[in-house]
Amino acid sequence: MTGYKIVNLKLMIDAVGEDTTKAVLSNFSCPLNKDVEDFLRIKAIDFAKQGFSQTHLVMASYRDKPVIAGYFTLANKYITVSAKKLSGTQKKRLAKFSIFDHQLRAYCLSAPLIAQLGKNYANGYDQLITGDELLYLACKKVAAIQMDLGGKFAYLECEDKPRLIEFYTQNGFCAFDRRRLDKDETGLDGDYLVQMLKYIKS
């Protein structure tokens, strides 16, 4: 995989200013998922400045000009993973990086959340990167962070749609629970999100 540059949104704001950054982000379009589009264009800057999450722009060359091919957002969260949902191998791996709650019968751990993941459909830029490549880059960034902090797991949350579950499963994630939507989470199908976990190899 070559030709992509990962740009930290917070560093971009520091380098070129908030107004210029907003202008760049305004060219992002994701009609397949309005939440992904609205987050980058409306919320990502404030979240980055406040430290709630950090967004990474995946830049590619289009007609000799750098454009946003896609982006992903990472946040650090605390999760519980029920032992009932795991295989023997998964339990052994989780046990090394978590605390087991005997009352809940669950593993409790801190893990990076891949909070947003989306391609830019403006001007056909979505053809510059595949979903598999974008998710690979997000997991690669998690692996780099864990080289400094430790840890071996990442997780994400997605709508309960067969194509999404299949996509993430094919990329090494497995479902471990469901989370009910918060009141401010609108524009999503259903009233819960499927939580999926992946063991991140170095």
C-alpha positions as CSV (number, residue, x, y, z in Angstrom):
1,M,0.0,0.0,0.0
2,T,1.6,3.2,-1.2
3,G,0.7,6.8,-1.9
4,Y,-1.2,7.7,1.2
5,K,-0.2,10.4,3.8
6,I,-1.8,10.4,7.2
7,V,-2.4,13.9,8.6
8,N,-3.4,14.5,12.2
9,L,-6.3,17.0,12.3
10,K,-5.1,18.7,15.4
11,L,-1.6,19.3,14.0
12,M,-3.2,20.6,10.8
13,I,-5.2,23.1,12.8
14,D,-2.0,24.2,14.6
15,A,-0.2,24.6,11.3
16,V,-2.7,26.3,9.0
17,G,-5.4,27.6,11.3
18,E,-9.0,26.6,12.0
19,D,-10.6,28.6,9.1
20,T,-8.3,27.0,6.5
21,T,-8.9,23.6,8.0
22,K,-12.7,24.0,7.9
23,A,-12.4,24.9,4.3
24,V,-10.5,21.7,3.5
25,L,-13.0,19.6,5.5
26,S,-16.0,21.2,3.7
27,N,-15.0,19.3,0.6
28,F,-15.7,15.9,2.3
29,S,-18.9,14.1,1.2
30,C,-20.2,10.8,2.4
31,P,-23.8,10.4,1.2
32,L,-23.9,6.7,2.3
33,N,-23.5,7.8,5.9
34,K,-24.5,11.3,6.9
35,D,-23.2,10.8,10.4
36,V,-19.7,10.2,9.1
37,E,-19.9,13.3,6.9
38,D,-21.4,15.5,9.7
39,F,-18.8,14.4,12.2
40,L,-15.8,15.5,10.1
41,R,-17.4,18.7,8.9
42,I,-19.0,19.8,12.1
43,K,-17.6,18.1,15.2
44,A,-14.1,16.8,14.5
45,I,-12.3,20.1,15.0
46,D,-13.9,20.7,18.4
47,F,-13.4,17.1,19.5
48,A,-9.7,17.3,18.5
49,K,-9.1,20.6,20.3
50,Q,-10.8,19.3,23.5
51,G,-9.0,16.0,23.4
52,F,-12.1,13.8,23.2
53,S,-10.8,12.1,20.1
54,Q,-8.3,12.6,17.3
55,T,-9.1,12.5,13.6
56,H,-6.6,11.4,11.0
57,L,-7.1,12.5,7.4
58,V,-5.9,10.0,4.7
59,M,-4.5,12.1,1.9
60,A,-4.0,10.9,-1.7
61,S,-2.8,12.5,-4.9
62,Y,-5.5,13.3,-7.5
63,R,-4.3,15.1,-10.6
64,D,-1.1,16.1,-8.8
65,K,-3.1,17.7,-6.0
66,P,-3.4,16.3,-2.4
67,V,-7.1,15.5,-1.5
68,I,-8.9,13.8,1.3
69,A,-9.5,10.2,0.2
70,G,-10.9,9.2,3.6
71,Y,-10.5,9.6,7.4
72,F,-10.7,7.8,10.7
73,T,-11.1,8.9,14.2
74,L,-9.6,7.3,17.3
75,A,-10.6,7.7,21.0
76,N,-9.5,5.9,24.1
77,K,-12.4,4.1,25.9
78,Y,-13.1,1.6,28.7
79,I,-15.1,-1.5,27.7
80,T,-16.3,-4.7,29.2
81,V,-16.3,-7.9,27.1
82,S,-18.5,-10.8,28.2
83,A,-16.6,-14.1,28.5
84,K,-19.6,-15.9,27.1
85,K,-19.0,-14.3,23.7
86,L,-15.4,-15.3,23.3
87,S,-13.4,-18.3,22.1
88,G,-10.7,-19.9,24.3
89,T,-7.9,-18.2,22.4
90,Q,-9.6,-14.8,22.7
91,K,-10.1,-15.3,26.4
92,K,-6.3,-16.1,26.8
93,R,-5.4,-13.0,24.9
94,L,-7.8,-10.7,26.7
95,A,-6.7,-12.0,30.1
96,K,-3.2,-10.5,29.6
97,F,-4.5,-7.0,29.1
98,S,-7.6,-6.8,31.2
99,I,-9.1,-7.2,34.7
100,F,-11.6,-10.0,35.0
101,D,-14.8,-9.0,36.8
102,H,-16.1,-12.3,38.4
103,Q,-19.5,-10.8,39.1
104,L,-20.1,-9.6,35.6
105,R,-18.2,-12.6,34.1
106,A,-16.5,-10.1,31.8
107,Y,-13.1,-8.7,30.9
108,C,-12.6,-5.0,31.6
109,L,-10.0,-3.1,29.7
110,S,-9.0,0.2,28.1
111,A,-8.8,0.0,24.3
112,P,-8.7,2.4,21.4
113,L,-12.1,2.9,19.7
114,I,-12.2,3.4,16.0
115,A,-15.0,5.9,16.4
116,Q,-15.4,7.0,12.8
117,L,-14.3,5.6,9.4
118,G,-15.3,7.0,6.1
119,K,-14.4,7.6,2.5
120,N,-14.7,10.8,0.6
121,Y,-17.2,10.5,-2.3
122,A,-16.8,14.1,-3.5
123,N,-15.5,14.2,-7.1
124,G,-15.0,10.4,-7.2
125,Y,-12.3,10.5,-4.6
126,D,-13.7,7.3,-3.0
127,Q,-12.0,5.5,-5.9
128,L,-8.6,6.5,-4.5
129,I,-8.9,4.1,-1.5
130,T,-10.8,0.9,-0.6
131,G,-12.6,0.4,2.6
132,D,-10.2,-2.4,3.5
133,E,-7.2,-0.1,3.0
134,L,-8.8,2.6,5.1
135,L,-9.5,0.2,8.0
136,Y,-6.0,-1.2,7.6
137,L,-4.5,2.3,8.1
138,A,-6.6,2.9,11.1
139,C,-5.5,-0.4,12.7
140,K,-1.9,0.4,11.7
141,K,-2.1,3.7,13.6
142,V,-3.5,1.9,16.6
143,A,-0.6,-0.6,16.5
144,A,1.9,2.3,16.4
145,I,0.2,4.0,19.4
146,Q,0.3,0.7,21.3
147,M,4.0,0.3,20.6
148,D,4.4,3.3,23.0
149,L,1.5,2.6,25.4
150,G,1.0,-1.1,25.4
151,G,-2.1,-3.0,24.6
152,K,-3.2,-5.3,21.8
153,F,-6.9,-4.6,21.1
154,A,-9.0,-2.1,19.3
155,Y,-12.8,-2.0,18.9
156,L,-15.5,-0.3,16.9
157,E,-19.2,0.1,16.9
158,C,-21.4,-0.2,13.8
159,E,-25.1,-0.4,12.7
160,D,-26.5,-3.9,12.7
161,K,-26.4,-4.3,8.9
162,P,-25.2,-7.5,7.2
163,R,-22.9,-5.8,4.8
164,L,-21.2,-3.8,7.6
165,I,-20.9,-6.9,9.9
166,E,-19.4,-8.9,7.0
167,F,-16.9,-6.2,6.1
168,Y,-15.6,-5.9,9.6
169,T,-15.6,-9.6,10.2
170,Q,-13.5,-10.1,7.0
171,N,-11.0,-7.6,8.4
172,G,-10.5,-9.5,11.7
173,F,-13.2,-8.1,14.0
174,C,-15.6,-10.2,16.0
175,A,-18.9,-9.0,17.6
176,F,-18.9,-9.1,21.4
177,D,-21.8,-7.0,22.5
178,R,-24.4,-4.3,21.7
179,R,-24.7,-0.7,23.0
180,R,-28.0,1.2,23.0
181,L,-27.8,4.6,21.2
182,D,-27.4,7.7,23.2
183,K,-30.1,10.4,22.8
184,D,-27.8,12.6,20.7
185,E,-26.9,9.8,18.3
186,T,-29.4,10.4,15.5
187,G,-29.7,9.4,11.9
188,L,-28.8,5.8,12.5
189,D,-30.9,2.7,11.9
190,G,-32.1,0.8,14.9
191,D,-31.8,1.6,18.6
192,Y,-28.4,0.0,19.2
193,L,-24.9,-0.5,17.7
194,V,-23.0,-3.7,17.4
195,Q,-19.6,-3.6,19.2
196,M,-16.7,-5.5,17.5
197,L,-13.3,-6.3,18.8
198,K,-10.0,-7.1,17.1
199,Y,-6.6,-8.3,18.3
200,I,-4.0,-6.0,16.8
201,K,-0.8,-7.7,15.7
202,S,2.4,-5.7,15.8
